Amino acid sequence: MKRIIIILVVLTAGWMLFDGARALTIGDYVTSSTGEYAGQLGPWASLVAAFGIEPRSTFMKLVFVLYGVAALTAAAGYALNKSWGRKSLIVMAALGLWYVPVGTAANLTALILMRFKRG
């Protein structure tokens, strides 16, 4: 169960770190280049825009990078059984719930599994 928790958080945080770093260097996030959703961001963009944050702003790109680094650090601490690992991973998973829909599903699943997995 611990491995599943770590994988869920690492995949989401790793993607956010990659996508945010890419957006900072290239100028935009990874989006579909064809089809109905070409060039569009995911549902998370509407959520952050509702709070007055421009999804493609430098600030939001930095949020992606900083969240990714912090969540990966928390996952490493949890994986290595550091005293701060479990609590920090719970905090980071809760903070990642806004990343609709993938981050919400992965982080919520990780939180539920951590509820049942002690240590």
N, C-alpha and C positions, 0 to 999 in steps of 0.2 A: 504494500500500500504506500509506503514511503517513497518508493521509486516513481510510482504513478503521480504522486503529489509533486515531486520535483520535476518530472517531465512536463506536466501541465504548466507549471509556472515558468520553467526555462523556455519552453517553446513560445509562449506568449511574450515574455520579457525579451527574449532573444530577437523575436521578430520586431518588436517595438524599437529596440535599440538599433537594429539594422535599418528599419524604415525611417526612423528619425534621423539617423546619421546620413543616410542617403538623401533625405529631403534637405538637410542642411548643406550638403556638398553639391548636389545636382540641382536642387531647387524645388523638387516636389516628391511626394510619397509615391509608392508603387500603386498604380491604378490599372484597371483594364484598358487596353488600347483599342478594343473593338467591342461591338455589341451595344446593347441598351444602356449599360452602365459605364461606358468608355469615359475615362477621365474623372469619374466620380469617386469620392471617398466613401467609406462605410458609414453606417448609421451613427457611429460615435461622433462624426462631424456635426450632425444636427444637435446632438446632446451638448457638446461644448459650445456651439454657436448660441444655443439657448441661454447660456451663461455669459454671453457677450465676448467669447473668445473666438477669434478668427482661426479656423482649423488649419489653414496653411501659413499661419504667422510663424515667425522665428521662435516666439515664445512657446507655441505648441510643439514645434519640432524639438525644442530643448526639453520640454516635458517628456516627450517620447524617449529621448536619449537618457535623461536622468532617471526616469522610472525604470527603464531597461537595466541600467547599471545597478541601481539600488535593489531591484527584485532579483537579479542574478546573484548579487552579493548575499542577499538573504537566503536564496536557495542553496548557495554554497555553504553558508553557515549551518543551515538545517541538515544538509547532506553530511557535513563533517561533525555533526553533533555538538556544535558550539553552544555555550549557554544562552546566547542571544539569538540563535538560529530560528527556533520555533516561533517565538513571539514576533520576530521581525518578518518572518515569512507570512504569518497571519496578517500583519499590518499591510504588507505589500500586496498580498492577494486581495485584501479588502479594498485597497486603493486602486487596484486594477479592474474593479467591477465596471467602471465607466466605459471601458473599451468594448463597446457593443458591436457585434454579438459574440465574437470569438473569445475575447478577454473575459467577458461576463460569464460565459459558460465554463471556460477553463478554470478561472479563479474561484467561481462559486463551487465547482466540483472539488477543487483543492481544499477549500475551506470546510466543506462538508466532510471530506475524508480526514482532514486534520482533527475535526471534532471527535471522530471515532478512533483515531490513531494517537495514542499517548506516547510521548517521547520522540 
